[in-house]
């Protein structure tokens, strides 16, 4: 299991497309992936959960990933959240 705090630089909690892309990206991995913000923890593979989290630029988010591909997942998710690149 790995955990990391990442500062969000691309998402706006009211924009659905970046969140949908994030959920799709998380779904590419076998690992369990969770985002936590303001004491709310959601499954990053759940579109409804991610929509309720409300991520905003400049906001720190804690990411927890556990599984066989956790390192690759963390690398790609962090890259997307900080640069918008997939």
Protein Blocks (a to p, Z undefined) as FASTA:
>chain_A
ZZdddddfkbcfkbmklmmmmmmmmmmpmbdcdddeehiacdfkbmklmmmnopaehiac
ddddedjklmmmmmmmmmmmmnopZZ
